[in-house]
Amino acid sequence: MGARHNGAMQKARRDAAHFVDDYLPALLAQASQLISGEFHRVVTAHGFTVSEWRVLATLAGNEPMSIGRLAQITTIKQPTVTRLLDRMEAKGYVQRVENDGDRRITLVRITPTGTRMVSRLIPLAREHEQRVLEPFGLQRAEDLKSTLRSIVELHRGSAADGADDDE
């Protein structure tokens, strides 16, 4: 029994040492960091912060949305988004509008200036995405994106109110 127990302990230590190599949240975080980091260099070279890019890309082609929803999608904490929107509004990229249905909620929309600015980056983002996914083939890429959308939808309600902002 001692040898068997010792072997199991060694396997458990080995598995623990490589836990993150097979742990979905860790793999997703690493993939996101690596892939996003590649494109973030393009974003900053075009004079935007990563957070500005996230906000503009989220609002582009969308209806106005609440600051809370914007924070959730961009994965930026809501107080940080509010300060960021102040700066972006001063630059003419976004505009806050009243929500007719609920005056307690402020909506944000992209302006024509913001649309012009982000429209330069979206094709570059699509090209980057294509380079990242190309090695996997169209079907695997679509399956991956579909699976990730499902994961987001299934876990959206259970996510904490505060989004992470590791920048």
Order of alpha helices (4+ residues) and beta strands (2+ residues): alpha-alpha-alpha-beta-alpha-alpha-beta-beta-alpha-alpha-alpha
